[in-house]
Amino acid sequence: MSTSDWAALAVSITTLVGAAAIGVRHLVKYYLSELRPNGGSSLRDSVDRLERQVEEIISILIRKG
């Protein structure tokens, strides 16, 4: 392989690694944003609502029990 072939190989490998890193970064930012409360539409907000509902159901059952 000539010098230009090695350079082309190095550039292509660097490009692929960079693209993978950008993809992982994007996914991490997306999933972390789902774990922060934002006023109603995040996964965290749904979990919080479910926890409140379960606690309310448990308190109703304890009062009736």
C-alpha positions, 0 to 999 in steps of 0.5 A: 500500500502506498502512503496515500492509501494509508492516509485514506484508510486513516481518514476513513477510520477516523470518520467512522469513529467520529460518526459513532461517537456523535451517534452515541452522544446524541442517544445519551442526550436523548435518554438523559432528557427523558429522565428529567421532569419537564412538566408532563411529557417525560418518562420521569413525569409519568413515573412520578404520576404513577407513584402518586397514584399507587400511594393514593390507592395504598392509602385508600386500601389501608383506610378501608382495611 
